[in-house]
């Protein structure tokens, strides 16, 4: 079945040798035992390569908050800015082409961008960046408005199997985690995944996806669980299923069933991380990695993980680079299978 190819934290990915990590163009790994330079020495810019209200934006602002509260900025400050479009690849291209050798420019990335690179045929991929770390993993949730006729995932999938064009789906960027989940769910349910994937409407951020669902522009939405938790809690939308291995609370106070528990052999976790531009010196690379290592070790970051219900999914430096490389290969294969590659 599908499960082995769909879980983000694949053991094989974790065992890749650090020597196989794909460093950014012109970079070389920091020598073992090399000391980091004083950093930052000016305002740290953290790019969220999507609109406000989505997972990347929330991650960037949580990083900003933690860095400031934990006093990790060497007396400097941090700012967050949004660059929207094309599954994050517009922001990615800006980072790589306009901010080379600038260690004070960081960008939030993740599984969505890996898919966006493929579907948008981006000439720039994560291999052109300086990998810093993976940060979090989070389940996806399938939601409908509270007045929807669908009360179970099976009802929805049965309709889609009978008529693949009967449901309009909404979520984040084309080829991203949300879109991938729709295609894989259709495939797991016996529907024509390629036709179903074409019924998907991509939005730049979580705020736009919420608005589209509530207005009726789409009848089903898919996003990270935390993004719809407020509407689920308010009773405005209903969570049909989550994409983790087991059911979990999607905001209503009681566990929503997992897709697997609903009868479909499918798991998918949405991971997020951070990268820097290419061209950093060994000392600069070590300093950036140390900053994010310190962020991850702080009590303030642990509090953010708890508050946002994010899973800790931390790898830094060469381990992160190896993981990014393996995910690029995996997701390209998945997207081809469901007609999005």
C-alpha positions, 0 to 999 in steps of 0.5 A: 500500500502507500504508507511506507512512501508517505511518512515524512520521517522515513528511517532511510532519510535519517540514515543518509551520510552527512557526506552526501548532503547537498551543500549550496553552490560554492559552499564547503562544510564548516570544519569540525570544531570550527567556532562560530563568529559573533552573530547576528551583527545587524537586524536578522531578516526572516522571510515567510515565502507565503501570505499571512496566516499560514504555516510558514508565516506562523513559523517565522513569527514564532522564530522571531518571538523566541529569538527575542524572548530568549535573548539570542540575537546578540543585542540585535532584532529580528524582522519577518517579511512575507514574499508570496507566490508559486509555492514559495519558489518566488521567495526562494529565487529571491533568497538565492539570487538577491541575498547571496553571502548575506548571513542575516537573511533566513527563509522558512521552508518545508515540504510545500516548497519541495512540491512547489519546485516541481509543479512550478518547474522552478529553476531554483531548488533547495540545493541552491541554498545553505541548509540550516535546520528542520524545525517541526512536523504537523499533521494535516486536517480535512475540514468542511463547513459545519452545514456540510452534508459530509459528517465522515471522511468515507462519505466524502471519498465515496462521492469523489470516487463516484464523481471525481469532479463533484467536489472542489477542494481548497488548500495551500500552494499547488503541489504542496502538502495539501494538494499532495494529500488530496491526490493521495487520498483520492488514490487510496479511496479508489478515485481517479487521483489525476482528475481529483487533483485538478479540482484543487484550488491553490491559495497563498496562505491559510487565511485565504483558504479559510475565507474560501471555505467559509464563503463556499468557493470550495466545499472541502479544505485541507491544511495543517491542523493548527491552521483550522483549530480556531474554526473547529473549536468555534464550531464553524467547520467540522474536522473529518480526519487528520493525516497522522497515524492516529487520531488527534484533537483538531480543535474540538477538544476530542480526537478527530479520526485519522485518515488511516482509522477511517479506512484509507492506508495513508499518513502524511506529515507536513514538515517545516525548516529554515535555510540561508542564502548560498555563499556563506563562509564556514564561520557564518554557516556555523554561526547561523546553525548555532543560532537555530540550535540555541533557539531549538534548545530554549524553553521558549521554543518548547513552549511554542511547540506546545502552544501550536501543537507542533511536533519537534522534528529537529535536524541541523547542519549536514543532517538537515541538508541530507534530509532536504535532498532525500525529500526532493527525490521522494516528493518528485516521485509522489507528484508524478504518481498523482499527475502533478509532476 
